[in-house]
């Protein structure tokens, strides 16, 4: 049974930083594409950042230069370092694993950025 458990969300002032973590179990972590998604109130879920098994990364235009995704295969963990946070980054952030279309989701962690 695959489990993805996010942590690190919270309330932060604009300009601040947070680091999200997602610990995976029940899968071969190193071969999975790992992604961070978010869903803001009244909006659809969107991809924030992703990292391939080989370490290549991709980002939404809205977070480029502010967010950094990384992974530690030894710890089955993917991270999202979020700097220079803006109120529009407020959302529930979800961790996702994907290997050849087999997709799994975490329960989400709330990030709230106050102005």
Phi and psi in degrees as a GROMACS rama.xvg file:
@    title "Ramachandran Plot"
@    xaxis  label "Phi"
@    yaxis  label "Psi"
@TYPE xy
-79.7031  134.733  UNK-2
-131.935  134.606  UNK-3
-123.11  122.203  UNK-4
-121.829  113.715  UNK-5
-90.548  153.359  UNK-6
-154.584  167.145  UNK-7
104.8  -5.04075  UNK-8
-71.7246  172.497  UNK-9
163.52  -165.726  UNK-10
-104.461  129.901  UNK-11
-143.224  151.267  UNK-12
-78.5153  154.649  UNK-13
-54.9549  137.83  UNK-14
92.2116  -11.6492  UNK-15
-83.5712  -175.146  UNK-16
-132.382  152.699  UNK-17
-143.603  153.456  UNK-18
-123.784  119.436  UNK-19
-92.4396  145.437  UNK-20
-126.059  149.202  UNK-21
-138.3  115.286  UNK-22
-99.3616  127.231  UNK-23
-107.254  146.328  UNK-24
-144.604  158.613  UNK-25
80.7451  13.5549  UNK-26
-147.584  165.014  UNK-27
-85.5365  92.8794  UNK-28
-56.7658  -41.7838  UNK-29
-64.6345  -22.4418  UNK-30
-94.9125  -4.32986  UNK-31
-88.43  140.533  UNK-32
-72.1444  131.457  UNK-33
-116.661  135.64  UNK-34
-133.778  152.823  UNK-35
-111.291  127.109  UNK-36
-119.183  164.438  UNK-37
-144.268  152.718  UNK-38
-130.45  113.911  UNK-39
-88.3367  157.322  UNK-40
-54.7592  127.275  UNK-41
77.5069  6.71272  UNK-42
-123.665  163.491  UNK-43
-80.3864  156.996  UNK-44
-66.7162  139.146  UNK-45
-133.182  150.161  UNK-46
-73.824  128.379  UNK-47
-94.9152  -49.2693  UNK-48
-159.524  150.129  UNK-49
-140.808  157.36  UNK-50
-142.049  130.965  UNK-51
-81.3033  173.913  UNK-52
-63.2057  -26.235  UNK-53
-88.9739  -2.91423  UNK-54
98.2368  1.24955  UNK-55
-72.1707  142.698  UNK-56
-121.474  156.496  UNK-57
-143.472  150.37  UNK-58
-136.491  150.358  UNK-59
-66.9473  146.2  UNK-60
-57.3099  -33.2354  UNK-61
-69.5826  -15.8626  UNK-62
-118.139  -3.38014  UNK-63
-57.9348  134.153  UNK-64
86.1261  -11.2804  UNK-65
-115.701  -35.1588  UNK-66
-108.678  147.788  UNK-67
-134.979  125.773  UNK-68
-100.283  141.894  UNK-69
-148.937  165.671  UNK-70
-140.684  149.739  UNK-71
-124.942  99.262  UNK-72
-66.0263  -27.2383  UNK-73
-67.8942  -25.4529  UNK-74
-108.129  4.91026  UNK-75
51.4163  42.7953  UNK-76
-131.853  139.174  UNK-77
-118.755  142.758  UNK-78
-119.912  155.962  UNK-79
-134.575  107.059  UNK-80
-87.1137  121.993  UNK-81
-117.502  115.678  UNK-82
-115.73  163.862  UNK-83
49.184  48.6713  UNK-84
-65.1691  146.462  UNK-85
-120.845  155.994  UNK-86
-54.8469  -32.4156  UNK-87
-72.2086  -5.92768  UNK-88
-83.0553  -6.42526  UNK-89
-60.3437  125.253  UNK-90
-178.566  170.431  UNK-91
-89.9228  127.608  UNK-92
-103.259  132.291  UNK-93
-120.188  141.644  UNK-94
-94.5695  141.781  UNK-95
-136.811  139.302  UNK-96
-114.964  145.761  UNK-97
-148.361  125.916  UNK-98
-136.499  109.781  UNK-99
52.7552  43.3074  UNK-100
87.4407  -6.53677  UNK-101
-86.3454  104.234  UNK-102
-111.55  140.184  UNK-103
-134.675  149.906  UNK-104
-125.814  147.332  UNK-105
-84.6796  -179.766  UNK-106
-85.026  -14.2235  UNK-107
97.0504  152.451  UNK-108
-136.954  135.923  UNK-109
-82.4168  132.387  UNK-110
-119.873  123.831  UNK-111
-124.312  124.897  UNK-112
-113.983  118.3  UNK-113
-93.014  147.902  UNK-114
